Amino acid sequence: MAHSNEAVASEAEPGMRGLWLGVLVFRWAAFGWMTIAALVRLNEFALEGLAVAALVLTGSWNLWFSVTAGWRRRVDLLVDLAIAVALLPISGLVMAEGMVTEELFFATTYPASVALTTGAATGVAGGLLAGLALSVGLVWSRVTNGIPLGEIDGAQWGELLNGAVYFLSAGGAAGVVRRALVISASERARALEEASTQHDRAVRLAEREALGREIHDSVLQALALVGKRGKELTTQPSVPREDVRQLVALAGRQEQALRALLSEPPGEAPVGMVSVRGALDSVAGRVHGVPVTVTSAGPAWASAAVMKELAGAVHEALDNVVRHAEATRATIYAEALDGELVISIRDDGIGFTYDEQRLARQGKLGLLKSMKGRVEDLGGAMLVHTGPERGTEIEFRLPTAEGPGGT
């Protein structure tokens, strides 16, 4: 994933927050010094009213700019720079003729704080452009103060050059600091992304290794046994039917086991949880006489204790299908949805009339105790949908704990 400079240089980054705090402190310190210096010499100014108006406008703007984080908006940055540039020729108008060459200048260091702001917000190029604009304003302050450019001597040009370097250095240095923070944040983001990628790779590798061990320890060894036993049977003049049946049953169980391994939901199980799909595949693999298909919608998890009881109820339901339903197939469906874990067992058998009182009188407690009782003890409910020649669907509903399919 690419990381833009705008994202990694946001105020959310600790380094950028520190930079902006420093810039704001400097802005207010510069404005405070400008105000104090102006008030001390206010009676010496040619236009006192203009000086006071400039101070009020600058202070109000600085307050709004600080409170609303104006550095985030390009238009506000342009207005901020325009005010700072305007303060320089205004200084020439405010001060008595020829006074702008004195050390205590009306605008003092406040324009430099705007160069810092622009550099911190836009980078080195923006900071240098702001410094250049302020340098032009500084030169123009001489003109508005009644000093023609042609009459400026070498010492005065040196002062102007010194001021220009001051502005350019402030804007450029802030831009350099911003660039360093952006690069640092970008490298940090890339390092975190790479670490996450490496972690994902390690997890997938561990999953493949675990799956390989399970297949080797269970399925492959059993298939090797099937192959060995099959070769032995081929050497016999006659093969007992029961031996063949046992061999076929063993191969079928290993097929179910392999399907269970390959159908495990992606990702690591939450702590203390087991896969509902894996447990149901295991139950289905132990059923003989009726083919059973297991399907699920997304990953679902349950605690080992809860899943043990649910697996017992599902096994009892499938046992009833084999012994009573005269079905040709059965399906187990599992889904975690809207705070419930739903497991349904469906068959295409002859169905029956579901009457709990009649079943209790007849002593047929498998449906009531082994299934309904188990689920209700877990805080869930059992629903039975059936009828003569309609097949049967038994549905277990259990409230889930917080988390993706957890109960």
Sequence and secondary structure as in RCSB ss.txt:
>XXXX:A:sequence
MAHSNEAVASEAEPGMRGLWLGVLVFRWAAFGWMTIAALVRLNEFALEGLAVAALVLTGSWNLWFSVTAGWRRRV
DLLVDLAIAVALLPISGLVMAEGMVTEELFFATTYPASVALTTGAATGVAGGLLAGLALSVGLVWSRVTNGIPLG
EIDGAQWGELLNGAVYFLSAGGAAGVVRRALVISASERARALEEASTQHDRAVRLAEREALGREIHDSVLQALAL
VGKRGKELTTQPSVPREDVRQLVALAGRQEQALRALLSEPPGEAPVGMVSVRGALDSVAGRVHGVPVTVTSAGPA
WASAAVMKELAGAVHEALDNVVRHAEATRATIYAEALDGELVISIRDDGIGFTYDEQRLARQGKLGLLKSMKGRV
EDLGGAMLVHTGPERGTEIEFRLPTAEGPGGT
>XXXX:A:secstr
    HHHHTSTTSHHHHHHHHHHHHHHHHHHHHHHHHHHHTGGG S HHHHHHHHHHHHHHHHHHHHTTGGG HH
HHHHHHHHHHHHHHHHHHHS TTGGGSSS SSTTHHHHHHHHHHHHH HHHHHHHHHHHHHHHHHHHHHTT  GG
G  HHHHHHHHHHHHHHHHHHHHHHHHHHHHHHHHHHHHHHHHHHHHHHHHHHHHHHHHHHHHHIIIIIIHHHHH
HHHHHHHHHTSSS  HHHHHHHHHHHHHHHHHHHHHHT  SS   TTEEEHHHHHHHHHHT  SS EEEEEES  
EEEHHHHHHHHHHHHHHHHHIIIII  S EEEEEEEETTEEEEEEEE S      HHHHHHTT  IIIIIIIIHH
HHTT EEEEEE TTS EEEEEEEE  SSTT  
